[in-house]
Amino acid sequence: MKINTDFLPSIFRDASPRTEMYNSLQHDRWIVITTVAPPTPDVQYLAQIPGWKVVVVGDRQTPNNWSYTNCVFLSYERQQSLGYDTTKMLPTDSYSRKNMGYLFAIEHGAKAIYETDDDNRPLDQLADFIYGPVTSGLMYNGTHLFNPYRHFGQPTFWPRGYPLEHVTENSAPDYNLHVWKPPLIQQGLVNGDPDMDALFRLTRKKRNSVLNVTFDIMAPNVIVPKGTFSPFNSQNTLFFYDAFWALMLPVTVTFRVCDIWRGYWAQRLLWEIGGTLGFIAPNAFQKRNPHSDINDAYKETDLYFKAEKLTLYLLQWSCPVSYSLFDCALLLSENMAEKGFWGSEDVELTKSWLSDLTKAGYQEPKRKPSSEASVAKYGMDPDLFHLSTFNTSEQPLMVQYSALGEQPDNNNITKSRILSAWNVIAKMSKMCPETNFKIPEFAHTGEGA
């Protein structure tokens, strides 16, 4: 792909050694963080992960001499010279300055962008995300909300941004089991002191204590389909190329709201291209930087009182068939401003963001209208299936999954239900060729159950 450098400073456009400097920054896997501190131990760890390069976005408080191996530092002053229209939309002392790091990575060849914070550390050197062209596993098949913390073994917990009206719901969810296209956005669960809202912290822990949460590492990864929302944040999150447009952090809501509102905005637009969000078994640890829970609660007010309204609004929102994905993104930003979910400045930010993506050579994904006939047959959008498995006679299996420590539904266990369960296990074994599980003879004959 030819990189458009017309809008870059002359130091990167000119021929000779300067062009070599620009080309030397080309890389296909980038980690993006923002910090006001010198290189923390977690940032130093990120910088040594094989195959990844780090871009660190500074602000006015960040030391101007910030430097570390394998890291590109974008000081506040350097950000002003990069030529992005988005820069003018970003306030100082703001988490939204991270947008500069996203654009820099995209302009410099990114095919995958991992974003996190300077107090998070991956446990797997980013190896446990789904990188291949296909994945087999569970896709949630339930209500319009999905709580990933419950799925991974903590049924009384909820992530920041989960509508409070639903935090006590605890029914056993259903899933579809099949072979799917991998999620375009993937968030790994974080052990230690993960991303909870201030209400959780004020009511569930001692005042000066730290959380030490452990999620179920054996729980299967799960995909969130069209029609369902789940909050995801800007920690331990992987974006693939076709979802880079979804990285934009808004500027008119607080630091504690911006990544959650971005996530809901992005999920609704993912449906327009057949994309999904996925949650990965815990693969990172957070030792949280100091926070005031009371101050956080004040900054999270929109999450408490508007999250449910936003998800319900997004469920009924639609985009004209003739619009491109970028047209839909701008329309949704405008509509969210009209409804009071964010301000008019975020509409202007969206315009600048989409313009900068185009200048950077980013290829806008095509919208994928669903086939009504296929949806009627399979009960779900065919874009979710991997191409090699779609249009076969085998439909997704409906299964239930109970997290570690939860009691499954044992009511009305009958011979037919047992045989049906073995049939599911047999099909699961086919999807997981590395297993050597033998199906009992009675499961084939119907005898002896």
C-alpha positions, 0 to 999 in steps of 0.5 A: 500500500502506498503511504500518502505523506503529503500532509506530513512535515517536510522532515518525513516527505523529503528525499534522502536520509529523511525519507529513510527515517520515515521508512524506518518507522514502518511497522505492522503491529503497534502498541499505543499508550499515553502517559504523563510519567517516565517509562514505568516498568509496565511500559518497559515490558511492553517495549520488549514484546517481540514483533511489536513497536510502541508509540507513546503519546505525551501531554503537557505534563509528560517529561520532554526527555521521555525515551525508551528502546523500541518506543516512538515518543510523541511529545505535545509539541511534536503532535502539533507538527504531524499535520493531522486535522484531529490535533486541533480538536484535542484539549490538553491534559486529556486522555483523548490525545491518544488519538494521535498515537492511533493515527501515527500507527495507522500512517506507519503501516499498522495492521493490528493496534494494541492499546493499553495503559501504563499500569497494565502488563500482558501475561502472554506477550500478546500471544493469546489474542485471535490472529488467524483467519478462523476461530471456533467457539462460543457466540453469545445468544441472549439479551441486548446486553452481555456481562463478560465478567460473569462469563469469566467466573465473577457473576456478581461483578460488572465492567465499567459502563455496564448499565446498572439496571442489569447488574443483578441479572444472573440467568444462565446464558445461551451460546451458539457454538460454531466456526466463526470469523475472528472478532475485529475488536478483542478485549482480554480480561485483566486480573488484579485490579481490573476496570470496575466503576466507582460504585462497585469500588465504594461498596465492595472494597475497603477504603484503602485496599486494592482489588485482587480479582482473578477471572477464570482462565479456563473459560472459553473466549466468547464473541458478542454478535449483532444485536448485543452490547457489552462495554469495552475499554481502552485497556488490553484491547486489540483492534484489527485493520478493518476496525481502526476507524473505531479507535476514535476517543471522544473529547466532550465526555469525561476521561471515565466515560470516553472509551466506554461511549466510543465502545458503544458507538463502535459496536453499533457500527461494527454491525454494518460491516459484519464485524464483532467484538470478542472477549479473551480469557484473562491475559493481563494484570493491572496494578492500578495507578492511584485514583479517588473513587469519589472523584471517579464516581462524579466523572462516571455520572453519565455511565450510571444514568445514560448507559441503558438509554444509549444501548436502547437508542443504538438498538433502534438506530439505522443508517440509510442503505446508500451510505458508506461506513464513514457516512454512517459513522458521522451520522451516528455521531451527529445523532448521539450529539442530538440526543445529548450523549456527547457534544457537538465538538465530537461531531467535528472530531469525527469529521476530522478523524475520518478525513485524517484516516483517508489522508493516512491511506486507510482503506474504508471497509465496505458495508455488508447488508445481511441476506434475509434468507440466510438469517432466516435459515441460520437465525443469525447474520451470515457475515458472522460465519467463516466462509469455509463453513457457511452454506453447509448443512450444519447449523450452529449448536445451541449450548449453555456454559456455566462459569467456574463455581456456578451451578448448571441447570440440572432440572429435568435431566432425561435420557434424551437430554443426555444423548443430546449432550453427547451429540454436542460433545461429539461435534465440539470434538470435531471443531477441536482436532487437538482433542483425543476425547472418545464418545461412549458407544451408548451415545451412538446407539442410544443404549445404556444412558 
